[in-house]
């Protein structure tokens, strides 16, 4: 295992010398390198698996904290607003990590096409968890990253290796989590569909009764399962989506705070400013000025 982890680190280091963050030629695969710890940064985690070859990272979801390192991966099964911080990194021993996005359709297809072994049992309904890295998973990622040196092979071989990685996850200690999300009709699947709807419609007024009806649940059951998966209430989830999009509009599109607030669904600029300050630790103008000076924080 230690040799395989070291080998993964060398592969990531090779492809992260120039660009950070490093989106690769392989769809959904990004490689990351940091030479010092980072400040906590708010951001959205997509359905993905994240591995670390060197260093460590802390991810906060609601009141839950996940710390993972070279021996533990982080898996996210739905879009989740988080606070992320690299906690172990140095110039001599940089943080080296990767993220591979997970496609629910591919997971569902593999479940439909295969006679999968039963997954190991789990209790938590969260859409995020850590699991133990094993040798088959590491070697699959070795082969996936190696394709970057043979770009002509990527279109044919990358999907095959990614399918193997999904298989390893489905039969691993977090496999039941992915199966629930991908199983049409399950409560987890219905909540995942609601989350997808909220991602697109976060600027609209939130009506819990309509969301519960869409998920085919009572209001109380919907609240319970939504919080179980996301560690947030639907209103808290919507608020974080709005604030993160407003931040993006101000930073990337140079929109002023009042227009950004209106664009994401706020009617009161003062309420927007208070909630923005609470989430990001500074009023909008000061926060965006600081980000422009220091550069946007790392994610992934």
QUITABEL-V852636 format. One record per backbone hydrogen bond with DSSP energy under -0.5 kcal/mol. NH is the residue of the N-H (numbers start at 0). CO is the residue of the C=O. Records with the same first field share a line. If there is no record, write none. Layout:
NH = CO ; CO
//
This chain:
4 = 0
5 = 1
6 = 2
7 = 3
8 = 4
9 = 5
10 = 6
11 = 7
12 = 8
13 = 9
14 = 10
15 = 11 ; 12
21 = 30
22 = 20
23 = 28
26 = 24
28 = 25
29 = 27 ; 98
30 = 21
31 = 96
33 = 94
36 = 88
37 = 85
40 = 83
42 = 81
44 = 42 ; 79
45 = 43
47 = 75
48 = 99
49 = 73
50 = 97
51 = 68
52 = 95
53 = 95
55 = 87
56 = 67
57 = 84
58 = 65
59 = 82
60 = 58 ; 63
63 = 60
65 = 58
67 = 56
71 = 68
72 = 130
73 = 49
74 = 128
75 = 47
76 = 126
77 = 126
79 = 44
81 = 42
82 = 59
83 = 40
84 = 57
86 = 55 ; 84
87 = 55
89 = 92
94 = 33
95 = 53
96 = 31
97 = 50
98 = 29
99 = 48
100 = 27
101 = 46
103 = 101
106 = 102
107 = 103
108 = 104
109 = 105
110 = 106
111 = 107
112 = 108
113 = 109
115 = 113
119 = 171
126 = 228
128 = 74
130 = 72
132 = 70
137 = 133
138 = 134
139 = 135
140 = 136
141 = 137
142 = 138
143 = 139
144 = 140
145 = 141
146 = 142 ; 143
147 = 144
148 = 145
149 = 146
152 = 149
153 = 149 ; 150
154 = 150
155 = 152
156 = 152
157 = 153
158 = 153
159 = 155
160 = 156
161 = 157
162 = 158
163 = 159
164 = 160
165 = 161
166 = 162
167 = 163
168 = 164
169 = 165
170 = 166
171 = 168
174 = 171
175 = 119
177 = 173
178 = 174
179 = 175
180 = 176
181 = 177
182 = 178
183 = 181
185 = 182
189 = 185
190 = 186
191 = 187
192 = 188
193 = 189
194 = 190
195 = 191
196 = 192
197 = 193
198 = 194
199 = 195
200 = 196
201 = 197
203 = 200
206 = 204
207 = 205
210 = 206
211 = 207
212 = 208
213 = 209
214 = 210
215 = 212
216 = 211
221 = 217
222 = 218
223 = 219
224 = 220
225 = 221
226 = 222
227 = 223
228 = 224
229 = 225
230 = 226
236 = 232
237 = 233
238 = 234
239 = 235
240 = 236
241 = 237
242 = 238
243 = 239
244 = 240
245 = 241
246 = 242
247 = 243
248 = 244
249 = 245
250 = 246
251 = 247
252 = 247 ; 248
254 = 248
259 = 255
260 = 256
261 = 257
262 = 258
263 = 259
264 = 261
265 = 260
268 = 266
271 = 267
272 = 268
273 = 269
274 = 270
275 = 271
276 = 272
277 = 273
278 = 274
279 = 275
280 = 276
286 = 282
287 = 283
288 = 284
289 = 285
290 = 286
291 = 287
292 = 288
293 = 289
294 = 290
//
